[in-house]
Amino acid sequence: MVSSIKPEKAAPLNQLNNARILMYSHDTFGLGHLRRCRTIAHALVERYSGLSILIISGSAIAGAFDFRARVDFVKIPSVIKLRNGEYTSLDKHIDLGDTIKMRESIIRHTAEFFKPDIFIVDKEPMGLKGEIGDTLAYLKSRRTKLVLGLRDVMDSPHLLAAEWEKKDLVNKIKHTYDHIWVYGPEKFYDPMIGLNIPKVMRDKIEFVGFLKRQALREELVTHKQHGDYILITTGGGGDGVALIRGVMAAYEHDRTIQHKTLIVLGPYMPGKERSEFLDKGEKLATVEVVDFDSRMEELIAGATAVVSMGGYNTFCEILSFDKPALIIPRTTPREEQLIRTQRAVELGMVDMLLPEEAENPAKMSAALKALPNRPKPSQRTTIAKLDGLDNISAIVGGLFPDRTETQEIIAAVEPSN
């Protein structure tokens, strides 16, 4: 008997025919901007076939991350932010002004050739040193939708107000951008609190929610762990020396800490301290110290608990995988991490030690011992919804009313005899 093949309906597929999104990630310190852009880009191409996304990134290690089909990046010359808040070219033989001019030219030409329908700018409204101002004006002239994406917390109100007033950013944002997305729920924090925001600009703001993370490729983790472990992460690591030193001192002070611990230093950890911590890790029986792993989502998903700084991406990962967490926030030169962590503590999501408290080995060891038994974030609050990627996807689909189609995908299946 010849068996017949009959079609079976599968889940609907949303399609954006030949749509293009350009994203800008200035990336001068750490990994936060690139990782946030990459997360959004991956969610959008997963939701929409026919959509292509290109990320402009200044990260020196953008190539260390994997990108899904229809997501790619253009590397611009790297600029690093110094501890005093000033900038310098990663290649110190090139003048900073010349580096900015090169970046500006690459950004503008990329926009001209890529011809995006939407341009999403991460955090810096006019780019580093104003480098995307010309590109924004060009894209606005061709009716590209311009979107400014902001973290849940930018900085303390007085510091942010001074910075934005100096750069005249409220006026520039008001006249340039079509949409402002805040990557957090309104009830958590308003990043523009204390600023004199006109109604026309306030009406453009949408609190989309936190960006949920997924752990999809556990087999690709370089430093895969077995059994229970506490994960210590500093993100990029450029400002994580004090946190790692505090953790190491706690283990040296109290040899009764029995939890297996994985410390990930981060790619920007200074070389001298990197060598120091790797050497110390060899002498601590329950501690493993590694340089970097590009799949932090999988490492956090597998951890029993997390110790970290208060950066946006790690905070979203802690919530996404519902992990007990101890956060030691950076407090200078920006107060963003401190404000985010204090608010999370108010809601019962995490525990916190201030940097000066984390320097006390007895306090740190006590916090480490208690950490695995603290309640998970979901057991303490329901305010932190992780619906940001779904909301962004819906908003993007609404920006293409003439090109969005829902197709029924027909899958051929062999019927059973």
N, C-alpha and C positions, 0 to 999 in steps of 0.2 A: 504494500500500500504506500502510495506517495503522500507524505505528510504536507500539509499546507502551512504557509507562514501567514499569520494575521497580525495586523498592527495593534499596538496597545498604547493608550495615551499615558504619557509621563507628565511630570510637573511642568507648568508653564515656564517659558524662558522669556525674560525681558530683553528686548533688543533695541539698541541705539545705533541706527545705521550710520556708519562713518563718522561718529562723534569723536571729538578730541578734547582732552583736558590737559592743560599744562600746569605744573605745580612748581612753586619756588621755595627752596629750603636753603637759607643762607649758611647755616652750619659753621659757626665759628668756635664753638665750645661744646664738647660732648656730642652725643648721638641723638638727642631728643627730637630735633626738628626732622631729620631724615626718617627716623623710625616712625614718627607720627604720620608723615606724608605717605610713607610706604604702606602703613596699615590702612589708611583711607583708600589709596589707589587699589590695593588688593581687594578690598571689599567691593569697590565699584565695578571692577572688571569681572568679579565673581557674580555680581547681580546682572550686569548688562553685557550681552555679546555685541560685537560691532563697535565697542568703545575702546579707544587707545589712550594711554596716559603716559606722559613724559615728565619726569621729575628733574628739575635743574637743582643740582646739589653742590655745595662747596665742601662736603665731607671728604677728608683725605682717605677714608676707608670705605667709601660707598660700594666699591667693588667686592667687599667682603660679604655682602648680603646677597641673598638670592631674590630674584624678582620674578613674579608670575608672567605668563604669556600676556602680551599686550600692555605690559608695564616696563618701561626702560628709564634710564637716567642719562643726563648730560652732565659731565663733570666740569666745573669751573675752577680756576685756580684757588687754592685754599688760603684762607685768612684765619689766624688764630686770635682768640681774645686772651689778653694777659690778665693776671690777677688784679691789676690796678684799673681794669676796665678799658684799657686802650687796646688797639688792634695792631697786628703786624702780619706781613706776608709769611706763609709757611716757609717759602723759599726766601731766606733773609737777604739774598743777593739782589732781590727785586724790590724796588721802592713800593710802598703800600699804595701810593697814588696810581702808579702804573698798573699794579695788580687790579685795583678797582676798575680802571678803564678797560682792562682786558675782560674782566667779568661782565661789565656793563655791555660791551660789544657782543660777547657770546650770548648773553641773555636776549638782547634785542634781535640778533640774527636767528636765534633758535625760534623765537616767537614768530618772526616773519615767515620762516620756512614751514614750521609746524602748523600754523594757522589754527590755533585752538578755539573751541567754542566757549570754553570756560578757563579762566586763569585763577588758580587758588594760591594765595600767598600765605605762608606760615609765619605768623607772629609779627614780623617787621613790615609795617604798612608800606614804606617806601624802599624797603630793602636795606642792606648794609650800606651805610654812607650814601643813601639815596640812589643806589645803583639801578633800581627798577623803575624809577620815575618816568624815564623816557619810554620804556616798554609799556607801562600802564597807559600812558597817553596814546601811544600807537594803537594798542588793543582796544581802548575805549572808542577810538575813532572808527574802528571796524565792527563795533557793536558786540565785542566779546563780553560775556558776563564776567565781572570782576568780583572775586570773593576774598575777603580777609578772614583767615582762621586764627582764633585766639585761644590760648590755654584757659583753663578754668580760673587760674590766678596768674596775673602778669607780674605784679610787684606791689609793695605797699602803696597806698593811695598817694601819699605825699611825694614819694620818689617817682612814681609813674606820672603824676601831674606835672612835676618839674621837667621830666624828660620830654613829655608830649608837648608841653608849652614851648620849650626851647626849639623843637622841630616843627612846630605849627601843625601837629599831626591830626588834631580834631578837624581842623578846616580841610586838610588834604583828604582825609578819609571820607568826610561828608560829601565832597565833590567828586570823588574818584570811584568809590566802591558801590556795587549794587547790593551786596549781601555781606553781613558780618556773622560768622558762625562762632559760637563759644563752645568749646569742647568740654562741656560739663553741664550739670543741671542747675537751673536758676536758684533752687533752694540750697545748693551747696555754697556757692559764692558768685558774686558779680565782679568780674575783673575790672569793670570801669567804675566801681564805687568810689565816690569822692571826686570824680571828674565832672566838669561842666559839659555834659553831652547834650547837644540840641535835639529836639524831638525828631527832626527829619533823619538824624543819624540813629537815634535810639530805635526808631521804627524798623531799621534794617537788621537789628540784632535778633538772632535766633539761638536760643540755648538748646543745642542738639543733644547734649548728654555725653557721658564718658564713653570712650572708644574701647569696646570690648576686644580682648585679645584671644587668640586661639593657639593651641599647641597641636600642629598638624603632622609634623615630621620628626617624631621622637628618634627615629633611627639615624637621623643626620646629626644629632647632638655630638659634638666632639668629646665632651667630658661627661658622658652619661654616667649616672650614679645608680647604685643598687641599694635598696633599703631606705630607711629614714635618714634625712639629713637637713641641716639648716643651711640655707643659702645666704651668703653675704655678697652683696653687689653694690658697686659704686657707679653704675652706668658707664659713662665714658672713662671715668677714673681720674680725669685731670684735676679734680678737686676732692678726691676721695682718700687722700693720704691719712688724714686724721681719723677717719672712720676705721680704716684697716688697722692702724696702729692701736686704736682703742680696743678693738676686738682681740688682736694678738696679745696685748698686755693683759687682758682678762684671762685668756687661756694660760698665760705664763704665771699669773697670780694665783689662779685656782685650778689645780690639776684634777679636781673632782668633776669638772664639766665633762660629761661623757658623750654629749651629742656629736655625732659625726657632722663635720662642717666643711662646706665647699666655699672657698673664697675666690671670687672672680674679680681680678684687679681692674680690667678695662683697658682698652687700647691706648688711652692717653695718660695712663699712670706714669709719672716721671721715672726715668731709668734708674736712678740711684735707689729710690724707694722700692721700685719693682724688684731689684736684686735683693734688697734687704728682706722683703716680705717672702720671697721665694725661699730664701735661706732659712728664715724662721719657721716656715711651714714644714720644712724637712725635719725639724726637731720636735714637732708637736704631733703626737700619735693619732689624734682624731681629726686633724686638720689637713685638708688638701688645698693648695693654692695654685691657681692657673691664671694665665694671662688674659684670655678673652675667649668668648664663645658667641658666635653671631646668632645663636638660637636661644636667647634668654627666655623666651616664652616657655619653651619645653623644660628648661631648668627650673623655672619658678613653678610650673605645673607639677613637677615631680617632688618639690621640696615639702618638708613638714612645716616649715616656717621660714620667714624672710627677714633679714636685716638689711636696711638700705638707707640711702639718702631720700629726700622727699621730692624727687623729680616726677614729672607728669607721667611719663611712660611706665616707670616701675610701679607707681601708685595704681595706674589702671590695671596693670598685670596682677598686682596683689588683690584687687577687687575682682578681676575676671576669674582668677583661680581660687578665690576665697581663702587666702592664706593668713594665718596669724602673723602679725608683722610688728617689728620694732623699727622705728624711723628716727634717724639722727639727721635733721635737716641742715642744709647749708643756710647760713644766716647773713652772709655778705658775699659779694657786693649787693646782690638782690635779696629781698626777703620773701620771694615767691614760695620757696620750699617751706619756710617757717610758717607762713600763713596757711598754706594747704594742710600741713601736718597738724597745726593747732586746731583747725576746723575739723579734721578727721578725728582727732582725739575727743573733741566736744561731742561728736556723734558716736563715739565708742568704736570706731573702725579699727584703730591701731593704738599701739603704745608709742611713747616718744621719750627720748633723752635729748637734751640740748647738747651741743658739741662739748661744752665745758664739763657736763655731767658724764659724758661718754669717755672722758679722759681718766675718770676714776675707775681703776680696775675692779674694785669691789662692787660698785654700782653696775658696771657693765656685766660682770659675771652673774650677778643676781638677776639682771634683766634677761640674759641669755638662758639661764636655767628655767625661768618662768615662762619664756616665750612659747614653747610648743603646747603649753596647756591653756593659753589664753583663748577666749572665744574667737571664732572666725568672724570676719566683718559682717557677713549676712545674718549672724545671730544677734547682732547689736543694733542694726539700723536697716531701713528699707529705702532710705533717701537716695542712695547712690545707684541709680538705674544705669545700666550699661547698654543703652539703646542708641548711642551716638551714630554708629555706622549705619544702622537701619534708617535713622532719620535723615542722614546725609544722602543715602541712596535714594530715598523718596523725594527729597528736595531736588536732586540732580535730575531725576526722571521728569519732574515737573517743569524743568527749564527747557525741555525738548518736547513740547506738546505735539509737534508735527512729525517727530521722528521716533517716538517711543511706540513699540509694538509688543504685544504679548503673543507669542507663537506657541502653538501646541506641538510639542516634539513627539514624533511618532517613532516608537521603538519596535523593531521586528523581534518577535519572540517565537520560539518553537513550542507549540502546544504539546502537553503531555499526552501520551497514548493510553 
